[in-house]
Amino acid sequence: MWQEISLGFNIKYLLTKYHRIMEPTKKNKPNTLVVILFSLIVLMVVIYFILVTFFPAVFSTLNTGDLQPVPANK
């Protein structure tokens, strides 16, 4: 009889512990500075693609990194 009471108590105890562990918490909230920096990077990429779409002449003069032959006298 004591084993049955002990087993029932242990099951209830484990279930309450399980429910406490599974409850959502706000401990994993990222830092505000990290959120701001990440959103600024995303915003800069979006603005870049908008500028390239509507003003391609601005970016046509940029160096694309094309390879050039090395002169023989160097």
N, C-alpha and C positions, 0 to 999 in steps of 0.2 A: 504494500500500500504506500509506503513512504517513497518507493521508487517511482510509482505512478505520479504522485504529487510533485516529486522533484523533477521528473521528466516534463510534466505539464508546465511547471514554473520555468524551466530552462527554455522550452519552446516559446513561451510568451515573452521571456526576456530577450531571446534572440530576435524575435519578430519586431519588438520595439526598437532594438538596436539597428536592425536592417532598415526600418522605416526612417529612423533618424539619419542614417547614412545616405539614403536615397533622396532625401528632401533637397530641393534645389537651394543653393546658397549663392551669395553674391561675392564670395571670396576671390573668384577668378576674374574679376573685372580688370581690364587693362588700364594702364595709366593714361591720364588725359593727354599728356604730351605725346605719347605714342600714337594715340588716335588722331591727333591733329597733324602730326608729321606724315602719317600714312595717307590721310585724306589730301594733304597738300601734294604729295607725290602723284596720286591718282589724278588730281585736278590739273597738275602740270602736264601730264601725258595727254589728257583729253584736250586741253587748250592747244598743245602742239599739233595734234591731228586736225583740229579745227583750222588752225592757221595754215597748215600745209594744204588743206583742202581748198580754202578760199583765197589764199595768197601764195601760190606756188612760186611766183617770181622772187619772193623774198628769200627762199631757200635754194634757188637754182644756182646761186653764186657760191654756195658752200663747197668746201673741198670734200670729195667723196672718197678719197684715199686710193685713187687709181695709181697703179704702179707705173713708174717711169724708168726708162733705161738709164744706167749710170754712164756718164761720159768716160771715154777711154783715158783722158789725161788726168783723172783724179786718182 
